[in-house]
Amino acid sequence: MPDFILQELPPTVDLETKPVMRQAAQAHRFLAELKGVSKTIPNQSILINTLPLLEAKDSSAIENIITTHDELYKEDLFGEFIQNAAAKEVRDYSVALRHGFESVKHSGLLTNNLLLDMHKVIENNSAGFRKLPGTKLKNDLTGETVYVPPQNTDDVARLMANLERFINDDEMSPLDPLVKMAIIHHQFESIHPFYDGNGRAGRIINILYLVQKGLLDIPVLYLSRYIIKTKGEYYRLLQTVRDEGAWEEWLLYMLRGIEDTSKNTVALINAIRDLMQDYKNRIRSDFKFYSQDLLNNLFSHPYTKIEFIERDLGVTRQTAAKYLDELADSGLLVKEKIGRYNFYINKPLFDMFLKG
């Protein structure tokens, strides 16, 4: 393994080659379409509630934290007595992402302090940036060390301070923001500032950076599923930049990921919008209790329960149960039981998320 010393940003080589800029233009085109389509959902909080859970599940799966959609949604509804460690970790990731989004929208900044706050939620500890040497990245199959990140705590702090400036100070580099996002991701993963949870934290930075730069209004683009599909290529290209300075291949990979994921997410949001319209028409036609608040509830999460209807519609428990049971009897929801508690599944929405 050749010696590699991680340098501060910005890179000193010309990264905006013709192939990179052609692919960046494509990525921008479909990202802009995604930004527009996300506004067609009547209540954007529906996307803010649902899509981060999907990202949390996929991002955690990259780190071998595996849960099913059913386990995840049950833990989200009944976390007080369902003990599913993997589902809880996924939910913690989603909470961290939501916190980061609210902070960036409010302040316009993506800082190391915010990153430390999010990481504290993800890992449930306050270890912060690495202070002890010994961290090595190894091949899962062979056990071979493939990369040794900076070991000295002062180097970690210096490089993270430089990265923070690169993220927030546009005068530091005139690069296209999508190219910068790919560079930021590579630099963060190469610094590897935490003892654990670097991959999940790095993928949160991706989406928050797009929101910070105004390329998206809400956090709806998640690269984790793309990375899962191309996991070997992802790790190979990360290392090739370190070994050979092969930036172009890495940048093209990330830009293709943005294009591919934007297309898939546009299709998903269009499908959610069409399903919402179908449910709206059917509920208004067949029931006297239709309201926009009810529709929002049924689409803010694939699973709901009586308490949520009580809260969102301002009705009694008896009335909420009556509404949900009638919707289940009509086939719009599926009623299930866990312990002595009933919950209700929007099955078409669940299947949509399951298929991605």
C-alpha positions, 0 to 999 in steps of 0.5 A, spaced: 500 500 500 503 506 497 504 512 502 498 517 502 498 524 505 491 527 505 491 534 503 487 540 504 482 542 499 481 545 494 484 540 490 490 543 486 488 539 479 483 541 474 477 537 475 472 540 471 474 536 464 469 536 458 466 529 460 465 531 468 462 538 465 457 534 460 455 529 466 454 535 471 449 538 466 445 532 466 445 531 473 443 538 474 437 537 469 434 531 473 436 534 479 432 541 477 426 536 475 426 533 482 426 539 485 420 541 481 416 535 482 417 535 489 413 541 489 407 538 486 405 534 493 400 538 496 403 537 503 411 537 502 412 535 510 409 528 507 416 527 503 420 530 509 417 524 513 417 518 509 423 519 504 428 520 510 426 513 513 427 510 506 434 513 506 436 511 513 434 504 512 439 504 505 444 508 508 444 503 514 444 497 510 451 499 507 454 499 514 451 492 515 445 495 519 439 491 516 432 491 518 426 490 514 421 496 512 415 492 516 420 492 522 422 500 521 415 502 521 413 498 527 419 501 531 417 508 529 410 507 531 411 503 537 418 504 539 416 505 546 416 497 547 418 494 541 426 492 542 429 492 535 436 494 535 437 495 528 430 499 527 432 503 532 439 505 529 435 507 523 430 511 526 436 515 530 439 516 523 433 519 520 432 523 526 439 526 525 438 527 518 431 531 520 435 535 525 441 537 520 435 539 515 432 544 520 438 547 522 441 548 515 434 551 512 435 556 518 442 558 518 444 556 511 451 553 514 453 546 514 458 546 520 462 541 524 458 543 530 452 541 526 456 534 524 458 533 531 450 534 533 448 529 528 453 524 529 451 524 537 444 522 535 447 517 530 451 513 535 448 515 541 455 517 544 459 524 545 466 521 542 466 526 537 472 526 532 478 521 533 483 523 538 487 516 538 491 513 533 489 506 530 484 507 525 485 503 519 480 501 513 480 494 511 477 489 506 471 486 509 473 479 505 481 479 505 482 483 512 487 487 508 489 494 510 487 498 504 487 505 507 490 508 513 486 515 514 490 521 518 492 518 525 494 525 529 488 528 532 491 535 530 491 533 523 484 530 523 481 537 526 485 541 521 482 537 515 475 538 518 476 545 519 479 546 512 473 541 509 468 546 513 470 552 510 470 549 503 463 547 504 461 554 506 465 559 503 464 559 495 469 564 494 474 558 496 473 554 490 469 556 483 467 549 482 460 547 480 456 545 486 455 538 484 462 537 483 464 540 490 459 535 493 463 529 490 469 532 492 466 533 499 464 526 500 471 523 498 474 528 503 470 527 509 470 519 508 478 520 507 479 524 513 474 519 517 474 523 523 469 519 527 471 512 530 464 509 527 458 512 523 463 515 518 459 513 512 452 514 515 454 521 517 458 522 510 451 521 506 447 526 510 452 531 508 451 530 501 443 531 501 444 537 506 449 540 501 444 540 496 439 543 500 444 549 503 446 550 495 439 551 493 439 545 489 433 542 493 428 545 497 427 539 502 431 533 503 429 528 497 435 525 494 438 520 497 444 516 494 444 510 498 441 505 494 445 507 488 451 506 492 448 499 495 447 497 488 454 499 486 458 498 492 464 495 490 465 500 485 464 506 490 469 503 495 474 502 489 473 509 486 474 512 493 481 508 493 483 510 486 483 517 487 488 516 493 492 511 490 492 514 483 489 521 483 484 519 479 479 524 480 475 524 473 472 517 474 470 518 481 466 525 479 463 521 473 461 516 478 458 520 483 454 525 478 451 519 474 449 517 481 445 524 482 442 523 475 440 516 476 437 517 483 434 523 481 430 520 475 428 514 480 425 519 485 421 523 480 418 517 478 417 515 486 414 522 487 409 522 481 407 515 484 405 518 491 402 524 488 397 519 483 396 514 489 394 520 493 389 523 488 386 516 488 385 516 495 382 523 495 377 521 490 375 515 493 374 517 500 371 523 498 366 519 494 365 514 499 365 517 506 363 523 509 369 524 513 374 526 508 379 532 510 386 534 507 388 532 514 386 525 514 389 524 507 396 527 509 396 522 515 395 516 511 401 518 506 405 521 512 407 514 514 405 507 511 403 505 518 398 509 522 394 508 528 388 511 532 392 516 536 395 519 530 388 520 527 386 523 534 392 528 534 392 530 527 384 531 526 382 533 533 377 528 534 376 523 539 379 516 540 372 513 538 371 517 532 378 516 530 377 508 531 371 509 527 374 512 521 380 507 520 376 501 521 371 504 516 377 505 511 380 498 513 373 495 511 373 498 504 380 496 503 383 502 503 387 500 509 389 494 512 388 493 519 393 489 523 394 488 531 401 488 535 400 486 542 393 489 544 394 495 539 391 496 532 395 499 527 393 500 520 397 500 513 397 504 507 399 497 503 399 501 496 404 506 499 408 501 503 409 496 497 411 503 493 417 504 498 418 497 498 420 496 491 423 503 491 
